[in-house]
Amino acid sequence: MAVNNETEERGEFGSSLGFIMAAAGSAVGLGNIWRFPYLVGENGGGAFVFVYVLCVLFIALPLLLNEIALGRKSGKNPIGAIRDTGGNKFWQTAGVLCVLVCFFVFSYYSVIAGWTVGYIITEIINVPVDFAEFVQTPLYVIPLTFLFILMTILIVLGGVSGGIEKASKFLMPVLFIIIIFIASRAVTLEGAGAGIEYYLKPDFSKINPAVVLQALGQAFFSMSVGWGLMITFGSYLPKKSNIVQSAGWIAGMDTSVALLGGLMVFPALFALLPGKDPAAGPALVFDVLPQVFAAMPGGHIVGALFFLLLMVAALTSTISMLEVPVAYMIDDKKWGRKKATWTIGIAAMVLSVPSALSQIPGNFFANLHINFFGNKLEGFFGIMDFVFGTFAVIVICLMLALYTGWASKISDYADELKLGAPNFKGPYRAAWMFFVKWICPVVIILLILNLVGVFGTEQAA
């Protein structure tokens, strides 16, 4: 009876489709629709897009397969997965980092998600909002952040198949319908051609080491590798599931949303605000796009749909961010799902407050600054984003590649991938093992050296 209760608490995906939707949902987030377009704008348009797609195919996809295989082989959360496959305390720190990253990123990511909830309301009632003024009003931002975290808690309380899988099967199609509708509207605007050309016609002269490393960092951020999300979701997969096929679908859906995200932004930007610089940075979506919608017939409805899309994308990601520490508490601390979800969710609410307050100039949390390996980080939000949302994620990717590739027997993980995917043999198997053992670690080490300023290229926080 105890075993049945444990299985019930832990859960399992009811279908491959449910896994693909949930895992793609965790990958598809603000990184695709908020972060990707502004990085494209800052890094030369089509050239960045070209490099990004290559990074997804040759670096992020092998790492994605690596994490799902580790999760299913062990049937555990990131810490338990490494421990139960023979990893010592050193390697288990990668699992500990996964749990910490998911919790800390969940807290500040929910602040941005709270902004999207506010913008849905302002677009529906057609009231223009000054972005800088809005984010500096804690009376609005903090309740909206709490509301968003509460939505995440309620879904995770439903468990794997009853909550996460069910929500993802509904939310992901909704996300695709909205994004295709807005992109179709954007590309048919008069003057949209210049934006399409800027976005999809690469100028290869703009490719330099800084662009490559930014694209690589975005591929990690977007595909949700290095977070432990895919290890956790992989642990809920039955052995007959085809991981290779599922990973292909996840990467395809994630990249499609990012590419469609750019098609929503740049054609509309060039058509309706022709003099506006596409390198507007993180404010591109919240500051520039409402102006684009305002210049569009029926724009406030399109705007409300767009911010609904952003909120849905954020929600599909935060579900999995919350699930990682919840799974750890269920597996290792033997907590019930209800206790684990509410405890971690409320703790994230508390921790979200400093991130929300750090948007106010002169505030204590805005004035915080540290020097992190030569990177001058400012504000509580900026520090959290760089340390946990960027640096720790890349360190985890390196540790997991070295763990399965060198500290463990990589052929065991290749065998795990072959279960349910009988065609994963010969050159495919050999190529995957070669990439995880050699290519991925070398590329990740270069990325870490860049992050600590060895190459002298500046990083966007």
TABEL-V386657 format. One line per field, one symbol per residue. ss: DSSP state (@ for helix, = for strand, . for the rest). phi: phi as a letter, one per 40 degrees, with the letter a starting at -180 (. if undefined). A space follows every 10 residues. Layout:
ss=???
phi=???
This chain:
ss=.@@@@@@@@@ .....@@@@@ @@@@@@@..@ @@@@@@@@@@ @@...@@@@@ @@@@@@@@@@ @@@@@@@@@@ @@@@...@@@ @@@@....@@ @@@@@@@@@@ @@@@@@@@@@ @@@@@@@@@@ @@@@...... @@@@@..@@@ @@@@@@@@@@ @@@@@@@..@ @@@@@@@@@@ @@@@@@@@@@ @@@@@@@... .@@@@@@@@@ ...@@@..@@ @@@@@@@@@@ @@@.....@@ @@@@@..... ..@@@@@@@@ @@@@@@@@@@ @@@@@@@@@@ @@........ @@@@@@@@@@ @@@@....@@ @@@@@@@@@@ @@@@@@@@@@ @@@@@@@@@@ @@....@@@@ @@@@@@@@@@ @@@@@@@... ...@@@@.== ==..====.@ @@@@@@@@@@ @@@@@@@@@@ @@@@@@@..@ @@@@@@@@.. ......@@@@ @@@@@@@@@@ @@@@@@@@@@ @......... .
phi=.ccccccccc gaccaccccd ccccccccac dcbccdcccd ccbggdccdd cdccccccbc cdccddcccc ccccgbcdcc ccccbhccdc ccccccddcc dccccdcccc ccccdccccd cccccgbcbc dcccccbccc cccccccccc dcdcccdcgc ccbccccccc cccddccccc cccccccccc gcdccccdcb bcbccccbdc ccccccdccc cccgcgbgcc cccccccccc cccccccccc cccccdcccc dcccccdccc cbbdcccccc gdcdccbccd cccccbdgcc ccccccccdc ccccccccdc cccccccccc ccbfccdccc ccccccccdc cccdcccccc dgcdcccdab bbfgccbbgd cccccccccb ccccccdccc cccccbcbcc cccccccccg bcccafcccc cccccccbcd dccccccccc ccgccgccbc c
